Amino acid sequence: MDLNLNSKVFIVSGGSKGIGEAITRAIVAEGGIPVIATRSREATEVLARELQADGKEAYYVIGSLEEPEQCRRVVEETVARYGRIDGIVNNAGVNDGVGLEAGPEAFRRSVGHNLYHYYDLVHYALPQLKAARGAIVNISSKVALTGQGSTSGYAASKGAQLALTREWAAGLLPFGIRVNAILPAEVMTPLYRKWLDTSFDDPAQKEREIVSKIPLGRRMTTAEEIAATAVFLLSDRSAHTTGQFLVVDGGYVHLDRALT
């Protein structure tokens, strides 16, 4: 299926690692142009060189998205280079384990890490999104629906991302801008791998325990499966889909545990 993304321009926050990297690659595979917004210089430069060596177009803007001016800069550089923005994938963030015991300042920092740039990027890009009748995809998390324990800042941020998804979908209807969210659950990213390897005496056994609870296929969701959903939502093939929460998780959240 041709998703009609050829030469369209999409900002992807956190687009050089994990799920973000998979989304960047999926956009390129469909002929689109990703603009990676991240603080991860080394990984981003490596990815961009690889894509460009294959004759693909990719751009990046390095800096902390926690600063509103950096979000403005991402948008301004994108417009200066390409003259358009067709969509935004809000993805950057980290499950930082800031729980109730961590205290008010840590909680506020956690929300700052994970939430505010979702708003800021869309705010600064709004004129271009209106002109393009573009699309926004917010990467949230199953934690927004299920909780996890000991991660109040991340959970609050992910829940807020879902609220913003519905709010923006409603508010942007007159401009034809679609807004949807994807909720991954258990996805084997480098951060997930690091968590397993550093938190448990037997990481392999812990991984087996986790996948045993995933109904469809008893396996982790891949980053590429999240990316495939993201590019579909960015495309005009999903032209009548907005305000939706897509839980791409092999049935982990919603199906009966008796099935596992």
C-alpha positions, 0 to 999 in steps of 0.5 A, a space after each residue: 500500500 502506498 501511504 502517499 508520504 513521498 517528500 512529506 516532512 515529519 518532525 520525530 522527537 527522540 527519533 534516533 533510538 528505540 521506537 523513535 528510530 524505527 519510526 524515522 526509518 519507516 518514514 524514510 522507507 515510505 519516501 518521507 523526510 524525517 527531522 529528528 529532534 533530540 539531544 542524542 548527538 552521536 546516535 543521531 549523526 550515525 543514523 543520519 549518515 547511514 540514511 544519507 549514504 543510501 541516498 535518503 533525505 534526513 535532517 536533525 536538530 540537536 538540543 534539549 527539548 525541555 527548553 521551549 526555545 529549542 522546540 521553536 528552533 526545531 520548527 524554524 529550522 525545519 521550515 527554513 530547510 523544507 518550507 513545510 511540516 506535514 506531521 509531528 511524532 511526539 515520542 521523546 521521553 523516559 520511564 525514569 522511576 520517579 515515584 511518590 517517595 522522590 518528592 515534588 521537585 523530582 516529580 516536576 522534573 519528570 513531567 518536564 522531561 516527558 510532557 511539555 515538549 509534546 505541547 511545545 512542538 505542536 504549538 510552534 508548528 501549528 501554522 504549518 500543520 494547518 497549511 498541510 492539514 497535517 497529522 500528529 501522533 503522540 507516543 504514550 504508554 500502557 502505563 497511562 491506562 494500567 499504572 505501574 508503581 513507582 513512576 508517578 511522573 512518567 504515568 502523569 505525563 503519559 496520561 496527560 498525553 492521552 488527554 491532549 490527544 483528545 483535546 487537540 483532535 477536537 480543537 483541530 477538527 476545523 483545520 483537518 488535522 488528525 491527532 491520535 496516540 499509540 500506546 506501546 506496552 512491552 517493546 524491546 528497545 535499548 532502554 528496555 534491554 538496559 533495564 532488564 540487564 541492570 535490574 535483575 540477577 537473571 535478566 533472561 528469566 525475567 524476560 521469559 516471565 514478561 513475554 509469558 503474559 503477552 497473549 498474542 505470540 508470547 513475545 515482545 512487540 517490536 519497535 517496527 510494529 509500533 512504527 508501522 502503526 505510526 506511519 499509517 496514522 501519519 498518512 492520508 490512508 487514515 484520513 478519517 481516524 482521529 482522537 484514537 488511542 491505539 494499543 499496540 501490545 499483542 493483547 497485553 493490556 486488554 485481553 483476559 489473563 486466563 489466556 496466558 
